[in-house]
Amino acid sequence: MKRWSLVLMVAMSLVILAACGQKKYEPLAINEDVDICVVCNMQVKDDAFATQLTTKDGKNYKFDDIGCMNEWKTSNGTEQIGMDYVRDYNDKSWIEFSKASYVYDASLRTPMAYGVISFKDKAAAEAFVKEQALGTVLTAGELASHEWKQNKDMMNMDMQSGEGHMEEHSSEEGKHSEETDM
């Protein structure tokens, strides 16, 4: 009986020590006054398109578009990433990149025109596709083989209108253009 108690205490101690030794990564708040995308040097807005990652050595990198984060990963690799986060399109809560669901369509307006937005679950992504009548639902794994192209026509259109950052893809677009046509 004493032997089992000793074994149980040693096992519990090892579990506790192992849990204490693991690094915990948390997303950092976006500060629009100072946060700049490390890839495109545009302002990172505190919106549904913001993404970030923290390396295992504690460095945090913020991006204005998931496509910029993908570009960083392609250039720097993923071995040293402790955790990467995206935002839920609907409520802007942070989600682990690997747990989110994604919608892609070239016509979706994102800051750098990659056309990929993120959702906390597949049901929310499918609801968006159904409501908007466009887009393809993807997993984080499927994004690995996704062809990351920027919609140059959309970028050129925004630059000609004087906007440096793209607006959210929403029903407000039509309302906004009606107001400016008056």
QUIGIZI-V181490 format. One record per helix or strand of 2 or more residues. SS is the DSSP state (2 for helix, 1 for strand). FROM is the first residue (numbers start at 0). TO is the last residue. If there is no record, write none. Layout:
ss=SS from=FROM to=TO
ss=SS from=FROM to=TO
This chain:
ss=2 from=1 to=20
ss=1 from=50 to=54
ss=1 from=59 to=62
ss=2 from=65 to=75
ss=1 from=80 to=86
ss=1 from=93 to=95
ss=2 from=96 to=98
ss=1 from=100 to=103
ss=1 from=115 to=118
ss=2 from=121 to=131
ss=1 from=135 to=138
ss=2 from=139 to=142
ss=2 from=151 to=159
ss=2 from=171 to=180
